[in-house]
Amino acid sequence: MAPTLAGVDGCKAGWIMVRHEGDDPPTTAVFPVFAELIATLPDDAIVAVDMPIGLPETCGRSGRGPEILVRPLLGARQSSVFAIPSRAAIYAEADAFTDIETWYAAHRRASLVARATSDPPRGVSIQAFGLFARIREIDALLIARPDLRTRIFESHPEVAFWRLNGGRAMQLPKKIKGAVNPSGMEERKALLGRCGYDRAFLDMPPPRGAGTDDFLDATAMAAIARRIADGDAVSFPDPPMKDGLGVPIAIWA
């Protein structure tokens, strides 16, 4: 029997999942906590998630090995691949933020740690800093439960679309100046339709707390989860690296 497949992306309300159970139509749901999402899945489920997995102790100019390898594949879309800083930087500011000034102060402190653990010294973009809490969620779970390291795989939407499109990057951005770009969304819906997704599913409103871009990205992650389950996925690098705690480091597509 085919395993349950799940594609996951971060969203405003937490995490959006697109789930496949055998030949049944895919379903979608939003969860506030990643561990709660995983708890709804059977023990043999394969999960592809748009979030960095595996954290280095120190970083070079362009981030981890996976980021360096996939950026050249994406053409104009390569700016969507953030450089991931050190474990120390990601854990430097783990407290909740009470206001915007606290947020910016925490970003500055995390950037100082990132500079101290990178060569040449490199700070943290505000966009990457916004992912840190979600990176820590997955990291803590994989440290506590090593059995999940063979079930939960890092992917990236634009790398996924590149692979699903026969090694050709998407031509149009999903967003322009923070606003959804309808033409970019249509390009990705058309590709997912060619990959077997029903147009009615792709056109439905996303669950509350998630955006249309999050929904399409999670669907692309589900398509990569299927490739992983079928043995058709590739990893960057191949074979995957491991961080200092034994967590795999690779982007799968």
C-alpha positions in Angstrom: 0.0 0.0 0.0 1.3 3.5 -0.9 2.4 5.6 2.0 0.5 8.8 3.0 2.2 11.8 1.3 2.2 15.3 2.7 3.5 18.6 1.2 3.9 21.4 3.8 4.6 25.1 3.7 4.8 27.7 6.4 1.9 30.2 6.4 0.5 33.1 8.5 -1.4 30.7 10.8 1.4 28.2 11.1 1.7 25.4 8.5 -0.4 24.4 5.5 -0.5 20.7 4.5 -1.6 19.1 1.2 -2.2 15.4 2.0 -2.5 12.4 -0.3 -4.1 9.1 0.8 -3.8 6.5 -1.9 -6.0 7.4 -4.9 -8.3 9.6 -2.9 -8.4 13.3 -3.9 -5.9 15.5 -2.0 -7.0 17.3 1.1 -5.6 20.4 2.7 -5.5 21.8 6.3 -3.7 24.3 8.4 -2.0 23.5 11.8 -0.5 26.0 14.2 2.4 23.7 15.3 4.5 21.5 13.1 4.6 18.6 15.6 0.7 18.6 15.7 0.7 18.3 11.9 3.1 15.3 12.1 1.0 13.7 14.8 -2.0 13.5 12.4 0.1 11.3 9.9 0.7 7.6 10.0 4.2 6.4 10.9 5.2 5.6 7.3 4.1 9.0 5.9 6.6 10.9 3.6 6.7 14.7 4.2 8.3 17.3 2.0 8.4 20.7 3.6 9.5 24.1 2.5 11.8 24.9 5.4 15.5 24.5 6.0 16.5 21.3 7.7 20.0 20.7 9.1 21.9 23.7 10.6 25.6 24.3 10.1 27.9 25.5 12.9 29.6 28.0 10.6 28.6 29.4 7.2 30.4 30.6 4.1 29.4 33.5 1.8 26.3 31.9 0.3 24.9 29.7 3.0 24.8 25.9 3.2 25.8 23.6 0.4 22.2 23.0 -0.8 21.5 26.7 -1.4 24.8 27.1 -3.4 23.9 24.1 -5.6 20.3 25.0 -6.4 20.5 28.8 -7.1 22.2 28.5 -10.5 19.2 26.3 -11.6 16.6 28.9 -11.0 17.6 31.9 -13.2 15.6 34.9 -12.1 14.0 33.0 -9.3 17.2 32.3 -7.5 16.7 35.2 -5.1 13.9 33.1 -3.4 16.6 30.8 -2.0 17.8 32.5 1.3 21.3 31.8 2.8 20.8 29.9 6.0 23.0 31.1 8.9 24.5 29.1 11.7 22.7 27.1 14.4 23.9 29.6 16.9 22.3 32.5 15.0 19.0 30.7 14.5 18.8 30.0 18.2 20.2 33.3 19.4 16.7 34.9 19.9 14.2 32.2 20.7 11.8 34.3 23.0 8.5 35.6 21.9 8.3 39.2 20.6 5.9 41.6 22.1 6.2 44.5 19.6 7.9 45.5 16.4 10.8 47.2 18.2 11.5 44.1 20.1 11.4 42.2 16.8 14.0 44.5 15.1 16.2 44.5 18.2 16.2 40.7 18.2 17.0 40.7 14.5 20.0 42.9 15.1 21.3 40.6 17.8 20.8 37.5 15.7 22.7 39.2 12.9 25.7 39.9 15.2 25.8 36.1 16.0 25.5 35.3 12.4 28.4 37.6 11.5 30.5 36.0 14.3 29.9 32.5 12.9 30.4 33.1 9.2 33.4 33.7 6.9 33.3 36.3 5.5 31.1 37.8 8.1 27.4 38.0 7.0 24.3 39.2 8.8 20.8 37.9 8.5 18.1 39.4 6.2 14.8 40.3 7.8 13.0 37.8 5.6 15.3 35.0 6.7 15.0 36.0 10.4 11.2 35.7 10.0 11.7 32.0 9.3 13.8 31.2 12.4 11.0 30.2 14.7 9.7 27.7 12.2 13.2 26.4 11.5 13.6 25.8 15.2 10.2 23.9 15.3 11.4 21.3 12.8 15.0 21.2 14.1 13.8 20.5 17.7 11.5 17.7 16.5 14.2 16.0 14.4 16.6 16.2 17.3 14.1 14.7 19.7 12.9 12.1 17.2 15.7 10.8 15.0 13.3 8.3 13.4 11.6 11.2 11.6 14.9 12.1 9.7 14.0 9.4 7.1 10.5 10.7 6.7 10.7 14.5 6.7 12.6 16.1 3.8 13.5 19.6 3.0 12.4 20.9 -0.4 12.0 24.4 -1.9 9.0 25.5 -4.1 11.0 27.0 -6.9 13.4 24.1 -7.0 10.3 21.8 -7.0 8.7 23.7 -9.9 12.0 23.6 -11.7 12.1 19.8 -11.4 8.4 19.3 -12.2 8.9 21.5 -15.3 11.6 19.2 -16.7 14.5 21.2 -15.4 13.2 24.6 -16.5 12.7 27.4 -13.9 9.4 29.3 -13.7 9.5 32.4 -15.9 7.3 34.6 -13.7 7.4 35.5 -10.0 4.7 34.5 -7.6 4.7 38.0 -6.1 5.6 41.5 -7.1 6.4 43.9 -4.3 4.7 41.6 -1.8 1.4 41.3 -3.8 0.3 38.1 -5.5 1.1 38.1 -9.2 -1.8 36.4 -11.0 0.3 35.5 -14.1 2.9 33.8 -11.9 0.2 31.9 -10.0 -1.3 30.8 -13.3 2.0 29.6 -14.6 2.4 27.4 -11.5 -1.2 26.1 -11.6 -0.8 25.1 -15.2 2.3 23.1 -14.3 0.6 21.4 -11.3 -2.3 20.6 -13.6 0.1 18.9 -16.0 1.4 16.9 -13.0 -2.1 15.5 -12.4 -3.8 17.9 -10.1 -7.4 18.8 -10.8 -8.0 22.4 -11.7 -10.9 22.6 -9.3 -8.6 21.7 -6.5 -5.9 24.2 -7.5 -8.6 27.0 -7.9 -10.2 26.4 -4.5 -9.7 29.1 -1.8 -6.9 28.1 0.6 -7.8 27.3 4.2 -8.1 30.2 6.6 -4.7 31.4 7.7 -2.9 30.5 4.5 -2.4 32.4 1.2 -2.9 31.2 -2.3 0.9 31.1 -2.8 1.3 29.0 0.4 -1.3 26.6 -0.9 0.4 26.2 -4.3 3.8 25.8 -2.7 2.4 23.1 -0.4 1.0 21.3 -3.4 4.4 21.4 -5.1 5.9 20.0 -1.9 3.3 17.1 -2.1 4.4 16.4 -5.7 8.0 16.1 -4.5 6.9 13.9 -1.6 5.5 11.5 -4.2 8.8 11.6 -6.1 10.7 10.8 -2.9 8.3 7.9 -2.1 8.7 6.5 -5.6 12.5 6.8 -5.6 12.5 9.4 -8.3 13.7 12.5 -6.3 17.2 13.9 -6.4 19.0 15.6 -3.5 21.3 18.6 -3.6 23.9 17.6 -2.6 23.9 13.9 -3.4 24.4 12.3 -1.0 23.0 14.6 1.6 25.4 16.2 4.1 24.8 16.0 7.9 25.0 18.7 10.5 26.8 18.4 13.8 23.8 16.6 15.4 23.4 14.1 12.6 20.4 15.9 10.9 20.5 15.6 7.1 21.2 18.7 5.0 19.8 18.6 1.5 17.2 20.1 -0.7 15.1 17.4 -2.5 13.3 17.8 -5.8 
